[in-house]
């Protein structure tokens, strides 16, 4: 038994010594390891040169876009920021790329992405501007009293809604404060006059035309978007003209009293005030869209009535306004 066991052990040792397993791999020498390290280092150098070349090309493209936007600010093209290649680890663990720092959006890339709106320097506009404004005007009823031929009458007039047009020339005193002169025209048809005592309405015809001249001041609320909210107020005068205003003599009903007489064909100047709240939108550095609510307050209208005297409440009109504002550089002075 012992002889059989000894023979088995010796046979196994012989097989291991002279017949090695085909799966076993030889241990590389020191020279082979050094050659492998040099090969890896050469590959890393090639990747580093490629990254530097791509970074130089990207910088050149950004410079060309910046120069084009400077010459043609209205033709800006949003450019998305380009993330850099991931960092490569060298043999000794050193980073060969820009890494996470390049993937973080920079201030320049943010300005390019929104067309420069986040850059305060791009929001500095020319000092002067001209504006055209169109509005839908809704006047309140006008209460008042007047005397004609010794008879005093109290009542209120109903005016029709109307379109309004305004032209303005303004100047920015600071980036938040601007002033303008504004000229406007509105025409209201007179629908009827209601007596305060009898509450009966008499038919009326004709119209009242108002030519306003105002000096306005606005406060712009600056922010980092293309929208600029603002508040404003103005004072001035309005030239009001009554055009062939006729009123029924009979006050019994709307259907009766066919006899009418012209009681207004006169003009007068009256004081006017204005309050406004709205917002502009920058289409470009030189062009803005303007949307606002304006309230006009015009003084006593009885001066436009021929052969009458008395007083009336202030005419208040509510106006939904849409306009365009063009900014330009200094005038001739």
C-alpha positions, 0 to 999 in steps of 0.5 A: 500500500505504501509503495503504491502511494509513493508511486502515485506521488512521484508520477504526479510530480513528473507530470507537473514538471515536464507537462505544464498546464496550457492555461498558465501564462508566463510572467512578463519581464521588467522590459516588457512592463516598461514598454507597455507603460511607454505605449500607454503614455503615447496614447495619452499624449495623442488624446491631449493634443486632440483636446487642445486642437478642439478647444482652439477651434471652439475659441475661434468660432466663439470669437467670430460669432462675437464679432458678427453680433457686434457688427449686427446686434439685431441678428444674434444667433443663440449659441448653446454652450459646448461641454468639454470632453471628460477628463482623462486620467494619466499614468500617475492619476493626473487629469489631462482634460478640463474636467467638470470645470468646463462642463459648467455653464459660464457667464459668456455661454449664458449670455449667448444662449439668451441673445445677450439679455443677461448682459447689462451692457447689452441692455444700455439703450440709446437715449432718444426714442420715438413711439406710435401708440394705438389705443381702444378708449372707453370713456365714463359717463360725464355728469354735469349741470348747465344753464341755457336761456335761464333754465338750469339742467342737471344730467349726464351724457353717454359717450361712445367708445372710440379708437385713439392714436398717440405719437411721442418723442422721449429721452432717457435721463437715466436707465430707470427714468425717462421723459417724453412729450406726447400728442394724441387725438380721440373722438367720442360720439354723443349717444344721449343725455339723461336728466338727473330729475326725471331719469328720462333720456334724450337723443343726441347727435354729433361728437366731441374731438379731443387733441391732447398735449402731455408731458409724461415721466416714466419709471422703468423697473430694470431686470435681467429679462427682455420685459421692462415693467414701468409706471408713469404720470403726465400733465398737460392740456387738451383742445376740445372741440364740439362738432354739430352736437344736437339735442332733443328739445322734448324730454318725454321719451326717446321716441318723441320730440323730433325737434332738435337744435344745435347747442354745441359747435365751439372749442376750448382748452381744458387741463388734462392728466394721465396715469399709466402702468405697463410693460415693454418687450425688447424685440431688439436693442432699437425696437420695443413692443409696448403694452399698457393701461392708461387713464386720462382725466380731462377737465370741465367740458361745458366750455365747448357748449355754445350759449351755455354756462355751468360745470361738469365732472372730469371726463375719465377715459380708460385706454388699452394701449399697444405701441411700438417704440424705436430707440435711436442715438443722439439728435443733432445737438 
